[in-house]
Amino acid sequence: MTMGRAVHDDTVTLFVNAAQTVTCAGPARARRGAEMQDAGVKFGVGVAVQGDCLVAVDDDDALRRRYPNAMEIDCDRGVLAPGFVDSHTHAVFGRARYEEHELRATGVPYLEIAARGGGIHASVRDLRTRSDDELFSLAVPRLQALAAGGVTTVEIKSGYGLTVQDELRTLRVVARLAAAGPLNILATCLGAHEVPLEYRERAEGRAAWIDCLTYELYPAVAAEQLARFADVFCEPGVFTVPETRRLLEAAGANGMLLKLHADELHDGGGAVLAAELGATSADHLAAISSEGIAALAASSTVATLLPATMIFLGTGRQAPARALIEAGAAIAIATDLNPGTSPLQSFPLVLTLAISQLRMSASEAWIAGTVNGAAALGLAGMTGQLREGFRADVAVHAVDDFRALPYWFGERLCRVAWAGGRACHRSP
């Protein structure tokens, strides 16, 4: 494959000679219902990139006539597509948690492991011992692995610090990763990932931690503009619906958009609350109720499904994607990259699971991983589709049919990915 890169903003680069081009073109919003069946697959179509922008999407010959001096990237009869949007990760962490994988295999449930001081608390103890430089260095190869699967936009949550200073440290590391580029990285403050053990052991400790988040962490995050979103793990045994409501209202008052870990293991009413508060997304949803499905369908909140998590946890169940789609909810998919329940660094495998486990079509899976992933981050007008005026977030995959990428699961098939007009991955 002939490779090149834009050197100056006035230099145009063409991506041409694709077997198929998955444009995902359409409205700059989340797609719902039957809309998700159309991934906008075209033949003989390429794209022109200038600086960080897509300046044209047209037939290859028309692009060559319009830009006769352009540099060309030969897609070599592969699939040309938008970069994937991984809208739910916890990519900044320290050590892995191998031992928990084995514990679950013996029948110890997730919440019991957490009650024993494992789970999130194990990652909290570890992160607090590590320097910012170490956390940065550990996160870089994880992001490179995501890029190698065609991801160009990544959301990263805090939540393994669980002190004001350690949460701020984590978000500053995310800011460093974003500044290092070229991936488009957005930060989420997940100080409400758990109640820290030191607070659980105190009388009125839960209330004290919620006060700490409300009056100390959120204002500090806002003062440094460290996070676009705030998230809360709304789950029985973690944060209740009234606690989540208070926390998210406080985060919103500090200028952050809202997300929820909702109804992952039990129906706790998180999806209904997300819709009520106008959250950008409600994530997980494996235990969502019919009321929750109806609430999301009637709202602008994107339902972000994380099928790898439920596979890795060995729960034997998944979020009801078909019921959500048929009700009219907008569906996104993401890796949930984290050390305990989804150590997954391959976005194409999420497409595979969306089809085999969530019973989505290939078109629905592609839409969920691009346009709707962008909508889950409030970026539907900027990325997630090959469309003139959008960010130059582009990937080329070594398959001749868009359905083949999830079919050949486990293979490394992304040849090249550009994020914002800059190469973030080139295959050897």
Number of C-alpha atoms within 10 A of each C-alpha: 12 9 12 13 18 18 13 9 12 10 15 22 24 25 24 26 23 27 20 22 29 24 25 24 18 16 12 19 18 28 27 22 17 11 17 25 17 18 25 16 18 17 14 15 23 29 25 25 32 22 20 18 21 25 19 20 21 17 16 20 14 14 20 18 10 12 15 10 11 18 20 19 19 18 25 20 20 24 27 35 29 31 29 33 33 28 28 28 22 23 26 27 24 22 12 14 18 10 10 21 16 11 13 17 11 9 9 13 15 20 15 12 17 16 12 10 14 19 19 23 23 20 22 22 18 15 23 20 11 12 13 17 11 13 19 21 14 16 19 14 13 18 21 16 16 25 30 24 26 33 33 32 28 27 24 27 29 30 30 28 27 28 18 16 13 20 22 24 19 28 27 21 24 27 19 15 22 17 12 12 14 19 25 19 22 20 25 25 28 27 31 26 22 24 22 21 16 10 14 15 11 10 9 10 16 20 14 15 22 20 14 15 22 20 13 13 22 27 17 16 23 16 11 11 16 23 25 18 24 29 29 27 25 30 22 17 14 17 22 17 22 10 17 23 19 15 24 26 18 18 25 17 14 18 19 23 22 26 27 27 22 32 26 25 18 17 19 22 20 32 34 23 22 32 24 14 17 17 25 23 32 29 32 27 27 23 21 23 19 14 12 24 24 18 20 28 23 14 19 20 28 33 32 30 29 27 28 26 24 21 16 16 18 16 14 8 15 21 23 19 24 15 13 22 22 14 18 20 26 32 34 34 33 32 28 29 25 22 22 22 21 20 20 21 24 23 24 29 22 26 31 25 21 29 19 14 19 20 15 21 16 23 22 26 28 31 33 34 30 32 35 34 34 29 29 33 24 19 18 21 17 18 31 35 32 29 23 17 16 21 26 31 33 30 30 28 25 21 21 17 19 23 17 16 23 22 18 14 16 12 13 16 20 24 22 25 31 27 27 26 23 20 21 24 23 16 11 5
